[in-house]
Amino acid sequence: MPKRTAKPAGDKRVKVTLVKSTIGFGRKQAAVVEGLGLRRVRHTIEIADTPATRGMIHKIRHLVTVGD
């Protein structure tokens, strides 16, 4: 069976905004927020829309908003 080739990350992007502080939530969730590159409340970043980043967003879905 042939190996799958990954699509270029530049095709799809997603905007993520931190809308709630990580204080009072687990340290793992704070680490995910930091791993995405979000620094403070109302900080917006644009990242590649990959399964890995979607999984990270899913872990902190109660702290962020997602836009296209």
GIJOUR-V805542 format. One record per residue. SS is DSSP state (h for helix, s for strand, l for the rest). Layout:
# GIJOUR-V805542
ss->[SS | SS]
This chain:
# GIJOUR-V805542
ss->[l | l | l | l | l | l | l | l | l | l | l | l | s | s | s | s | s | s | l | l | l | l | l | l | l | l | h | h | h | h | h | h | h | h | h | h | l | l | l | l | l | l | l | s | s | s | s | s | l | l | h | h | h | h | h | h | h | h | h | l | l | l | l | s | s | s | s | l]
